[in-house]
């Protein structure tokens, strides 16, 4: 077992920084023992959505023909694609290249979008073609017109569930969920909705950056944990939800389904939060990060249940296997408490905000909260160059449309089947039998080692461990002895003796090995306990 003092120095680090040390140890072990290096520490899926990508790359080839149609200079210069007649030219070009990968899907996508949204075909195809070329700044800067309508419809399915909320959401396309978090925090502060010293609530366990950002001097927020314990199947208890009645708590931030727990809020939990907000806390700001919602059947987000109070964050990265694309979106309902609260700020604050946003509009007090996020993401002065790159927005449209066209949800079923198969292998490797939970997304699993060890090596051995062994020893020992990298749960405000396992990024057979590796470590701990007990008797 590693020395406690040695491991203590890692306590202040994020699990994602400790991961680098674990990877070094695990790789060294793998080289020495010729065993597999198993890194389940980061949730990058090992699958990709192929059909929309084929359509994307083929669309790029057509876009170049449109560019050359306008200007074809021998030095390699093309012109800017033109809208008039572009849809018919795409139809003809696709018919001529019908045998190329993606041709059928791209044709069906354009046809489907035109029919579903009643788009002007030339305007829509020109948005795709000109954007994939990337020869213009994003206009509108918040999100392309056709892309916003497409993504809005996708989010109704991916985040909101049934019944659909009335009205519509304003969307801002951003560089993944992490950019969304940064931009939102910044605008809440800039618009005096959160002040240094204010208190917010975090639904824990939670993705580590939410815990870390609150302590930055930029925000300096006090934090209350709303806990979802394993004993309650990772649902917030009534006592924890009741904490939100405290009016000093300005906002409640959640990741749903949870990271690291993999558990979505049940309909009963959402109903309890909704009742509290509607009856006691209509002023409570909500932020929900729902990137894993597509892995849960019949998923329902707070965005769908409480649209007026909620800022929604979604990333395409996990479902479509596109972490490298950096595709995310912020959603704010057109009728929301954020605009209302800004309008009710003290006169001095309103005057300061007038000054902040006056370069953008003659009536800064009418600037929507969502548009303030856009401006603040570019420090206001650079607002004219805000917006997600246009090729990225094309990919976002194609991913969204591909999902909408899949009436049988074959793609979703395949993704869900992959992660659940791996979860089953991990559970079997741990020697457990667990009843299915419809709220479990199976994208991550949280191994509560203490809970498991009490049943498998006994309470006495566990108490010995908690007295003589540092909780990080578990993660370090797995890396050093077995070449396995898992993240320590304590860094997510999960139990100290817990580990987060990504079920998305390794081959199926690896997860049984991970489960058995944890069991082997447990046997080693039990042997150490038995040896210490025998030594104590002899002494």
C-alpha positions as CSV (number, residue, x, y, z in Angstrom):
1,X,0.0,0.0,0.0
2,X,1.2,3.5,-0.9
3,X,2.4,5.8,1.9
4,X,-0.4,8.0,3.3
5,X,1.8,11.1,3.3
6,X,2.7,10.5,-0.3
7,X,-0.9,10.3,-1.3
8,X,-2.0,13.3,0.7
9,X,-0.2,15.6,-1.6
10,X,-2.7,14.6,-4.4
11,X,-5.8,15.5,-2.3
12,X,-6.0,19.1,-3.6
13,X,-5.8,18.1,-7.2
14,X,-8.7,17.5,-9.6
15,X,-9.3,13.8,-10.5
16,X,-8.5,14.8,-14.1
17,X,-5.0,15.9,-13.0
18,X,-4.4,12.9,-10.7
19,X,-5.3,10.9,-13.8
20,X,-2.0,11.8,-15.5
21,X,0.0,10.3,-12.6
22,X,-2.2,7.2,-12.8
23,X,-1.7,6.8,-16.5
24,X,2.1,7.0,-16.1
25,X,1.9,4.2,-13.5
26,X,-0.5,2.1,-15.5
27,X,1.5,2.4,-18.7
28,X,4.7,1.3,-16.9
29,X,2.9,-1.7,-15.4
30,X,1.5,-2.6,-18.8
31,X,5.0,-2.5,-20.4
32,X,6.6,-4.5,-17.6
33,X,3.9,-7.2,-17.4
34,X,2.9,-7.2,-21.1
35,X,-0.7,-6.8,-19.9
36,X,-3.4,-4.5,-21.3
37,X,-3.3,-0.8,-20.4
38,X,-7.0,0.0,-19.5
39,X,-7.8,3.7,-19.2
40,X,-11.4,4.0,-18.1
41,X,-10.7,7.4,-16.5
42,X,-12.1,9.6,-19.2
43,X,-15.4,9.4,-21.0
44,X,-14.5,9.6,-24.6
45,X,-16.7,7.1,-26.4
46,X,-15.1,4.6,-28.7
47,X,-17.8,4.8,-31.4
48,X,-18.7,7.4,-33.9
49,X,-21.9,8.3,-35.9
50,X,-20.9,7.5,-39.5
51,X,-23.9,8.5,-41.6
52,X,-24.0,12.2,-40.8
53,X,-20.2,12.3,-41.1
54,X,-20.4,10.8,-44.6
55,X,-23.0,13.4,-45.5
56,X,-20.7,16.1,-44.1
57,X,-17.6,15.2,-46.1
58,X,-19.6,14.7,-49.3
59,X,-21.3,18.0,-48.8
60,X,-17.9,19.6,-48.6
61,X,-17.0,18.2,-52.1
62,X,-20.2,19.7,-53.5
63,X,-19.5,23.0,-51.8
64,X,-16.1,23.2,-53.6
65,X,-17.8,22.7,-57.0
66,X,-20.1,25.6,-56.0
67,X,-17.1,27.7,-55.2
68,X,-15.4,26.9,-58.5
69,X,-18.6,27.7,-60.3
70,X,-18.3,31.3,-59.2
71,X,-14.6,31.6,-59.7
72,X,-12.0,29.0,-60.8
73,X,-8.6,30.7,-60.8
74,X,-5.7,28.5,-61.9
75,X,-3.8,29.5,-58.8
76,X,-6.3,27.6,-56.7
77,X,-8.8,30.4,-55.8
78,X,-12.5,29.8,-55.7
79,X,-15.5,32.2,-55.2
80,X,-18.2,32.4,-52.6
81,X,-21.1,30.0,-53.2
82,X,-24.3,31.6,-54.4
83,X,-27.8,30.8,-53.2
84,X,-29.9,31.0,-56.4
85,X,-30.6,27.5,-57.8
86,X,-28.2,25.8,-55.4
87,X,-30.7,23.2,-54.1
88,X,-31.4,22.0,-57.7
89,X,-27.7,21.9,-58.4
90,X,-27.2,19.7,-55.3
91,X,-29.9,17.4,-56.4
92,X,-28.3,17.0,-59.8
93,X,-24.8,16.5,-58.4
94,X,-26.0,13.9,-55.9
95,X,-27.7,12.0,-58.7
96,X,-24.4,12.0,-60.6
97,X,-22.5,10.8,-57.6
98,X,-25.2,8.4,-56.2
99,X,-22.6,5.6,-55.6
100,X,-20.5,7.7,-53.3
101,X,-20.7,7.1,-49.5
102,X,-23.1,9.6,-47.9
103,X,-25.0,10.5,-51.1
104,X,-28.2,8.8,-50.3
105,X,-28.2,10.1,-46.7
106,X,-27.3,13.7,-47.7
107,X,-30.1,13.7,-50.2
108,X,-32.6,12.3,-47.7
109,X,-31.4,14.8,-45.1
110,X,-32.0,17.8,-47.3
111,X,-35.3,16.5,-48.4
112,X,-36.4,15.7,-44.8
113,X,-35.4,19.1,-43.4
114,X,-37.2,21.0,-46.2
115,X,-40.4,19.1,-45.6
116,X,-40.3,19.1,-41.8
117,X,-39.5,22.8,-41.3
118,X,-40.9,24.1,-44.6
119,X,-37.5,25.7,-45.4
120,X,-36.9,27.6,-48.6
121,X,-34.7,25.0,-50.2
122,X,-32.2,27.4,-51.7
123,X,-31.8,29.3,-48.5
124,X,-31.3,26.1,-46.5
125,X,-28.9,24.4,-48.9
126,X,-26.9,27.7,-49.2
127,X,-26.6,27.9,-45.4
128,X,-25.1,24.4,-45.5
129,X,-22.8,25.0,-48.5
130,X,-21.5,28.4,-47.6
131,X,-21.1,27.4,-44.0
132,X,-19.1,24.2,-44.7
133,X,-16.8,26.3,-46.9
134,X,-16.4,28.7,-43.9
135,X,-16.0,31.8,-46.0
136,X,-18.2,34.1,-43.8
137,X,-18.5,35.1,-40.2
138,X,-21.4,33.5,-38.3
139,X,-24.5,35.5,-39.0
140,X,-26.5,35.7,-36.8
141,X,-23.6,35.4,-34.3
142,X,-25.7,33.5,-31.8
143,X,-26.6,30.7,-34.2
144,X,-27.4,30.2,-37.9
145,X,-31.1,30.6,-38.6
146,X,-31.8,27.1,-40.0
147,X,-29.4,25.4,-37.6
148,X,-31.2,27.0,-34.7
149,X,-34.6,25.6,-35.8
150,X,-33.1,22.2,-36.4
151,X,-31.3,22.0,-33.1
152,X,-34.3,23.3,-31.2
153,X,-36.4,20.4,-32.5
154,X,-33.6,18.0,-31.6
155,X,-33.4,19.4,-28.0
156,X,-37.1,18.9,-27.6
157,X,-36.4,15.2,-27.9
158,X,-33.0,15.0,-26.3
159,X,-33.6,17.2,-23.3
160,X,-37.2,18.2,-22.8
161,X,-39.2,14.9,-23.1
162,X,-43.0,14.9,-22.7
163,X,-45.0,17.0,-22.4
164,X,-43.2,19.5,-24.5
165,X,-42.9,22.9,-22.9
166,X,-44.9,25.7,-24.6
167,X,-43.1,28.5,-26.4
168,X,-39.6,28.3,-27.7
169,X,-36.0,28.4,-26.6
170,X,-33.3,30.8,-27.8
171,X,-30.2,28.9,-28.5
172,X,-26.5,29.7,-28.6
173,X,-24.1,27.3,-30.4
174,X,-20.9,27.0,-28.4
175,X,-17.6,25.0,-28.3
176,X,-18.9,22.1,-26.3
177,X,-20.4,21.9,-22.8
178,X,-17.3,23.2,-21.1
179,X,-17.4,26.5,-23.0
180,X,-21.1,26.7,-22.1
181,X,-20.3,26.4,-18.4
182,X,-17.6,29.1,-18.6
183,X,-19.8,31.5,-20.6
184,X,-22.8,31.1,-18.3
185,X,-20.9,31.6,-15.1
186,X,-19.3,34.7,-16.6
187,X,-22.7,36.3,-17.6
188,X,-24.4,35.5,-14.3
189,X,-21.7,37.4,-12.6
190,X,-21.4,40.2,-15.1
191,X,-25.2,40.8,-14.9
192,X,-25.3,40.9,-11.1
193,X,-27.3,37.7,-10.8
194,X,-24.5,36.1,-8.8
195,X,-22.2,38.2,-6.6
196,X,-19.0,37.2,-4.9
197,X,-20.0,35.7,-1.6
198,X,-23.4,34.5,-2.8
199,X,-24.5,30.9,-2.2
200,X,-25.4,28.4,-4.8
201,X,-26.4,24.7,-4.5
202,X,-24.8,21.9,-6.4
203,X,-26.4,18.5,-6.8
204,X,-23.7,16.1,-5.7
205,X,-21.9,13.9,-6.7
206,X,-21.1,16.2,-9.6
207,X,-18.7,16.8,-12.5
208,X,-15.6,18.2,-10.8
209,X,-15.3,21.5,-12.6
210,X,-18.6,22.7,-11.1
211,X,-17.0,22.2,-7.6
212,X,-13.8,23.9,-8.6
213,X,-15.2,26.9,-10.4
214,X,-17.2,28.2,-7.4
215,X,-13.9,28.7,-5.5
216,X,-12.2,30.7,-8.1
217,X,-11.6,34.3,-7.1
218,X,-13.5,35.3,-10.3
219,X,-16.7,34.0,-8.6
220,X,-15.9,33.3,-4.9
221,X,-19.2,31.6,-4.4
222,X,-20.3,29.7,-1.3
223,X,-21.6,26.2,-2.0
224,X,-24.3,24.0,-0.5
225,X,-24.4,20.4,-1.5
226,X,-27.8,18.8,-2.4
227,X,-26.8,15.2,-2.0
228,X,-28.0,12.2,-3.9
229,X,-26.8,9.2,-1.8
230,X,-26.4,5.7,-3.1
231,X,-28.8,4.5,-0.3
232,X,-31.5,6.5,-2.1
233,X,-30.5,5.1,-5.5
234,X,-28.6,8.4,-6.3
235,X,-31.8,10.4,-6.0
236,X,-32.0,13.6,-4.0
237,X,-33.8,12.9,-0.7
238,X,-36.7,15.1,0.6
239,X,-34.4,16.5,3.3
240,X,-31.8,17.6,0.7
241,X,-34.4,19.1,-1.7
242,X,-35.8,21.0,1.3
243,X,-32.5,22.9,1.6
244,X,-33.5,24.8,-1.6
245,X,-36.2,26.5,0.4
246,X,-33.5,28.8,1.8
247,X,-33.7,32.0,-0.1
248,X,-30.1,32.7,0.4
249,X,-29.4,30.0,-2.2
250,X,-29.5,31.9,-5.5
251,X,-29.1,29.0,-8.0
252,X,-29.1,25.2,-8.2
253,X,-26.7,23.5,-10.6
254,X,-27.1,19.9,-11.6
255,X,-25.7,17.4,-14.1
256,X,-28.5,15.1,-15.2
257,X,-28.0,12.2,-15.7
258,X,-25.2,12.4,-13.1
259,X,-21.5,12.4,-13.6
260,X,-20.1,10.2,-12.0
261,X,-23.2,8.3,-10.8
262,X,-24.7,7.8,-14.3
263,X,-28.1,8.2,-12.7
264,X,-30.9,10.4,-14.1
265,X,-33.3,12.2,-11.9
266,X,-36.5,10.2,-11.6
267,X,-39.8,11.6,-12.6
268,X,-40.7,11.7,-8.8
269,X,-37.5,13.7,-8.0
270,X,-38.2,16.2,-10.8
271,X,-41.8,16.6,-9.6
272,X,-40.6,17.4,-6.1
273,X,-38.1,20.0,-7.4
274,X,-40.8,21.5,-9.6
275,X,-43.3,21.7,-6.8
276,X,-40.7,23.5,-4.6
277,X,-39.8,26.0,-7.3
278,X,-43.4,26.7,-8.2
279,X,-44.7,27.1,-4.6
280,X,-41.7,28.3,-2.6
281,X,-38.8,29.4,-4.8
282,X,-40.1,30.9,-8.1
283,X,-36.9,33.0,-8.0
284,X,-34.5,30.0,-8.0
285,X,-32.2,29.9,-11.0
286,X,-31.5,26.5,-12.4
287,X,-28.7,25.2,-14.6
288,X,-28.9,21.7,-16.0
289,X,-26.1,19.9,-17.9
290,X,-27.9,17.1,-19.8
291,X,-25.2,15.7,-22.1
292,X,-26.0,12.0,-21.1
293,X,-29.8,12.3,-21.4
294,X,-29.9,10.4,-24.7
295,X,-28.7,7.2,-22.9
296,X,-31.9,7.1,-20.8
297,X,-35.2,6.0,-22.1
298,X,-38.0,8.6,-21.8
299,X,-35.5,11.2,-20.4
300,X,-36.9,14.4,-18.9
301,X,-34.8,17.4,-18.1
302,X,-35.5,20.3,-15.7
303,X,-35.4,22.4,-18.9
304,X,-38.6,20.6,-20.0
305,X,-40.3,20.7,-16.6
306,X,-39.2,24.2,-15.5
307,X,-38.3,26.1,-18.7
308,X,-38.7,29.6,-17.3
309,X,-36.2,29.0,-14.5
310,X,-33.7,26.9,-16.3
311,X,-30.6,27.4,-18.4
312,X,-30.0,24.2,-20.4
313,X,-26.6,22.9,-21.5
314,X,-26.2,20.1,-24.0
315,X,-23.2,18.7,-25.8
316,X,-23.2,16.4,-28.8
317,X,-19.9,14.9,-27.8
318,X,-20.8,11.7,-26.1
319,X,-23.9,10.5,-28.1
320,X,-22.4,11.1,-31.5
321,X,-18.8,10.2,-30.6
322,X,-17.6,13.7,-31.5
323,X,-15.6,15.1,-28.5
324,X,-13.1,16.5,-30.9
325,X,-15.7,18.5,-32.8
326,X,-16.6,20.7,-29.7
327,X,-20.3,21.0,-30.3
328,X,-22.5,22.3,-27.6
329,X,-25.5,24.5,-27.1
330,X,-27.0,26.8,-24.4
331,X,-30.8,27.0,-24.2
332,X,-32.8,29.7,-22.5
333,X,-36.6,30.0,-22.8
334,X,-37.9,33.2,-24.5
335,X,-39.9,33.8,-21.3
336,X,-37.4,33.4,-18.5
337,X,-36.6,34.7,-15.0
338,X,-33.1,35.8,-16.0
339,X,-34.4,38.7,-18.1
340,X,-36.9,39.6,-15.5
341,X,-34.4,39.6,-12.7
342,X,-32.0,41.8,-14.7
343,X,-34.8,44.3,-15.4
344,X,-35.4,44.5,-11.6
345,X,-31.8,45.3,-10.6
346,X,-31.1,48.4,-8.6
347,X,-30.7,51.6,-10.7
348,X,-26.9,51.8,-10.2
349,X,-26.5,48.2,-11.5
350,X,-28.7,48.9,-14.5
351,X,-26.7,52.0,-15.4
352,X,-23.5,50.0,-15.2
353,X,-24.9,47.3,-17.5
354,X,-26.1,50.0,-19.9
355,X,-22.6,51.1,-20.1
356,X,-21.3,47.6,-20.6
357,X,-23.6,46.7,-23.5
358,X,-24.2,50.1,-25.0
359,X,-21.7,49.5,-27.9
360,X,-24.0,46.7,-29.1
361,X,-27.4,48.4,-29.1
362,X,-29.1,51.7,-28.6
363,X,-31.4,50.1,-26.0
364,X,-29.2,47.9,-23.9
365,X,-31.9,47.1,-21.3
366,X,-33.8,45.2,-24.0
367,X,-30.8,43.0,-24.7
368,X,-31.8,39.4,-23.9
369,X,-30.0,37.3,-21.3
370,X,-29.0,34.8,-24.0
371,X,-27.5,37.6,-26.2
372,X,-25.6,38.9,-23.1
373,X,-24.0,35.4,-22.9
374,X,-23.0,35.8,-26.5
375,X,-21.5,39.2,-25.9
376,X,-19.7,38.2,-22.7
377,X,-18.2,35.2,-24.4
378,X,-16.2,37.7,-26.5
379,X,-15.7,40.3,-23.7
380,X,-18.4,42.4,-25.4
381,X,-15.9,44.4,-27.5
382,X,-15.4,41.5,-29.8
383,X,-19.1,40.6,-30.0
384,X,-19.0,41.2,-33.8
385,X,-16.8,38.1,-34.2
386,X,-18.7,35.9,-31.8
387,X,-20.3,32.6,-32.8
388,X,-19.4,28.9,-33.3
389,X,-17.4,28.2,-36.5
390,X,-19.8,27.5,-39.4
391,X,-18.4,24.1,-40.4
392,X,-19.1,23.1,-36.8
393,X,-22.7,24.3,-37.1
394,X,-23.2,22.3,-40.3
395,X,-22.0,19.2,-38.4
396,X,-24.5,20.0,-35.6
397,X,-27.3,20.3,-38.1
398,X,-26.4,17.0,-39.7
399,X,-26.2,15.1,-36.4
400,X,-29.5,16.5,-35.3
401,X,-31.3,15.7,-38.6
402,X,-29.8,12.2,-38.7
403,X,-31.4,11.5,-35.3
404,X,-34.7,13.0,-36.2
405,X,-34.9,10.9,-39.4
406,X,-34.2,7.7,-37.4
407,X,-37.9,7.0,-36.6
408,X,-37.1,3.5,-35.1
409,X,-34.3,5.0,-32.9
410,X,-31.9,2.3,-34.1
411,X,-28.9,4.5,-33.4
412,X,-30.0,5.3,-29.9
413,X,-30.8,1.6,-29.2
414,X,-27.3,0.6,-30.4
415,X,-25.5,3.2,-28.2
416,X,-27.6,2.2,-25.2
417,X,-27.0,-1.5,-25.8
418,X,-23.2,-0.9,-26.0
419,X,-22.9,0.8,-22.6
420,X,-25.3,-1.5,-20.9
421,X,-23.5,-4.5,-22.1
422,X,-20.3,-3.1,-20.6
423,X,-22.0,-2.2,-17.4
424,X,-23.2,-5.8,-17.1
425,X,-19.6,-7.1,-17.6
426,X,-18.3,-4.8,-14.9
427,X,-21.0,-5.8,-12.5
428,X,-20.2,-9.5,-13.1
429,X,-16.5,-8.9,-12.7
430,X,-17.2,-7.4,-9.3
431,X,-19.2,-10.4,-8.4
432,X,-22.4,-8.4,-7.9
433,X,-26.1,-9.0,-8.9
434,X,-28.0,-5.7,-9.3
435,X,-31.6,-5.1,-10.3
436,X,-32.0,-2.9,-13.5
437,X,-32.6,0.7,-12.9
438,X,-34.5,2.6,-15.6
439,X,-32.8,5.9,-14.6
440,X,-29.2,4.5,-15.1
441,X,-27.6,5.8,-18.3
442,X,-24.7,3.2,-18.0
443,X,-22.3,5.8,-19.5
444,X,-20.4,6.0,-16.2
445,X,-20.5,3.7,-13.2
446,X,-19.6,4.6,-9.7
447,X,-18.0,1.8,-7.7
448,X,-18.7,2.5,-4.0
449,X,-15.8,0.4,-2.7
450,X,-16.6,0.8,0.9
451,X,-20.2,-0.3,0.4
452,X,-19.0,-3.2,-1.7
453,X,-16.2,-4.1,0.7
454,X,-18.4,-4.3,3.8
455,X,-20.3,-7.0,2.1
456,X,-17.3,-8.9,0.7
457,X,-14.4,-8.5,3.2
458,X,-16.3,-7.4,6.3
459,X,-16.8,-4.4,8.5
460,X,-13.7,-4.9,10.6
461,X,-11.5,-5.0,7.5
462,X,-13.1,-1.8,6.2
463,X,-12.6,0.0,9.4
464,X,-8.9,-1.0,9.4
465,X,-8.6,0.3,5.8
466,X,-10.2,3.7,6.8
467,X,-7.7,4.0,9.7
468,X,-4.5,2.9,8.0
469,X,-5.0,3.4,4.2
470,X,-5.5,6.6,2.3
471,X,-8.6,6.4,-0.1
472,X,-6.5,7.3,-3.1
473,X,-4.5,4.2,-2.5
474,X,-7.3,2.3,-4.3
475,X,-6.9,4.2,-7.6
476,X,-3.1,4.2,-7.4
477,X,-2.9,0.5,-6.6
478,X,-5.2,-0.4,-9.5
479,X,-2.9,1.5,-11.8
480,X,0.4,0.2,-10.4
481,X,-0.6,-3.4,-10.0
482,X,-3.1,-3.9,-12.8
483,X,-2.5,-1.2,-15.4
484,X,-6.1,0.1,-14.8
485,X,-6.9,3.8,-14.6
486,X,-10.1,4.9,-12.8
487,X,-10.8,8.3,-11.3
488,X,-11.2,8.8,-7.6
489,X,-14.8,9.4,-6.7
490,X,-14.0,11.8,-3.8
491,X,-13.0,14.4,-6.4
492,X,-16.6,14.5,-7.5
493,X,-18.0,14.8,-4.0
494,X,-18.8,11.1,-4.2
495,X,-17.7,8.9,-1.3
496,X,-14.0,9.0,-0.7
497,X,-13.7,5.2,-1.1
498,X,-15.3,5.2,-4.6
499,X,-14.1,5.1,-8.2
500,X,-15.6,6.4,-11.4
501,X,-15.5,4.0,-14.4
502,X,-16.2,5.2,-17.9
503,X,-18.2,2.5,-19.6
504,X,-17.9,4.2,-23.0
505,X,-14.3,4.1,-24.1
506,X,-12.9,0.5,-23.8
507,X,-13.7,-2.8,-25.5
508,X,-16.4,-4.9,-23.8
509,X,-14.0,-7.5,-22.4
510,X,-12.0,-4.9,-20.5
511,X,-14.8,-4.2,-18.0
512,X,-14.8,-7.8,-16.6
513,X,-11.1,-7.3,-16.1
514,X,-11.6,-4.0,-14.3
515,X,-14.2,-5.7,-11.9
516,X,-11.8,-8.5,-11.2
517,X,-9.0,-6.1,-10.7
518,X,-11.0,-4.3,-8.0
519,X,-11.7,-7.6,-6.3
520,X,-8.0,-8.6,-6.3
521,X,-7.1,-5.3,-4.6
522,X,-9.8,-5.9,-2.0
523,X,-8.3,-9.4,-1.3
524,X,-5.0,-7.7,-0.8
525,X,-6.5,-5.2,1.7
526,X,-8.2,-8.1,3.5
527,X,-4.9,-10.0,3.7
528,X,-3.1,-6.9,5.1
529,X,-5.9,-6.6,7.7
530,X,-5.6,-10.3,8.7
531,X,-1.8,-9.9,9.0
532,X,-2.1,-6.9,11.2
533,X,-4.7,-8.7,13.4
534,X,-2.4,-11.7,13.7
535,X,0.6,-9.5,14.6
536,X,-1.5,-7.7,17.2
537,X,-2.3,-11.1,18.8
538,X,1.3,-12.2,18.9
539,X,2.3,-8.8,20.4
